[in-house]
């Protein structure tokens, strides 16, 4: 805390321990059974805010780190995190009652060695997409995967530095927020349509 206060007062970089502890908290909470707990999402959101502040102050001075998913972000680590979020959404859409999610199983390895983990998730997604009854949604996820992969220049990184792990985490949570927003909008449109049809009858 003294080091953080000093950095804030002097306008200097935050200590690397800020990012390290935030990432540690995220990884540990991924294994939590409190997936529906408001406290869980508060803790993770707070950790992501610390990561964003650390990146801005230490690594991206003058750059704009958006508050929502940025499809044009050139960071392969950031887009790898977004891919992880999409694969997780695909699994849940295919099997909402799954006992162990791919996030619980693969997040810890994906944020450190994404090339291996993302390759495995890509293989699993073929089965999950085929299993989805909503073919429009399956096509939507397929298109989103293609759009995200297209933003990665070269290969998915084999290992990630502390900075890149922070970008991965931001990409993951910002894509989760985008997917949740899209889901809420689809549900709202569906309800409006149902109400309109009911009134028409």
Secondary structure, 3 states (H helix, E strand, C coil): CHHHHHHHHHCCCCCHHHHHHHHHHHHHHHCCCCCCCHHHHHHHHHHHHHHHHHHHHHCCCCCCCCCCCCCCCCCHHHHHHHHHHHHHHHHHHHCCCCCCCHHHHHHHHHCCCHHHHHHHHHHHHHHHHHHCCCHHHHHHHHHHHHHHHHCCCCCCCCCCCHHHHHHHHHHHHHHHHHHHHHHHHHHHHHHHHHHHHHHHC
